[in-house]
């Protein structure tokens, strides 16, 4: 679903600034890199707006500036309290991964909600000064961030973790999974003992499937295919609700939900479609997701949308 061309195991990817920190004045402003020819899409001129198919939520709306811009805001992750939003940004949906790596603005950003208003997003620094990295796939649990990265000094794409210490993300280190797992974008439960991820690994029901693994302390059991939610189509970008009772994911350019019961995960239902993906929920059940704007089958840009739980 992501707008960036850079991909990990068919999940696209998307250096110390964190919520509450002052921005680094040496970093370029992300909006300065957006091409002058870029068109800011709005619901009024959207040929394929996301439609809500559930009465549990209010109609989805794009987050206002300064979150969304004429560039591509993608891959949202909302913290459980609903007050901190992470997302991936790249200034132009058509640029290649090599340009994203070196443009100085593509990467993970963070904004906090203060008195009901989102602050100007700031770049999250997850690399040593002077070294290149393209980071994405962010997932935050407590004081730990998991993210995937292509970075200087390493071949290929790796999973890393970083730790929030005194308000800044520090101590980033490689945290790869067993290569046989072929872990794409991931989510964990509140105790970090259940891992959910997207993968094209052998044994699935289709191309991209959702898998789960139990474990702790970085040791994970053999993954299990979630056959109750997977189909021959692509299922990916899983997200658990903070209480662990809802599993959200993307399929066929729409957002689906499965509910947990004593028997396992229920048959999924379509909640929002079309051109919607990468769901993320806060503890109140409010839904954040990315919407891609397509005109004549050409992607124009992407915005972060919000649907409040009724």
Helices and strands as residue ranges (DSSP letters): E 7-8, E 11-12, G 30-33, G 43-45, E 51-52, E 61-62, E 72-78, E 84-90, H 97-102, E 107-114, E 117-118, E 122-123, E 133-141, E 144-151, E 158-165, E 168-174, G 179-181, E 186-188, E 194-199, E 209-216, E 219-220, E 224-225, E 235-240, E 246-251, E 254-261, E 264-265, E 269-273, E 276-281, E 287-295, E 298-307
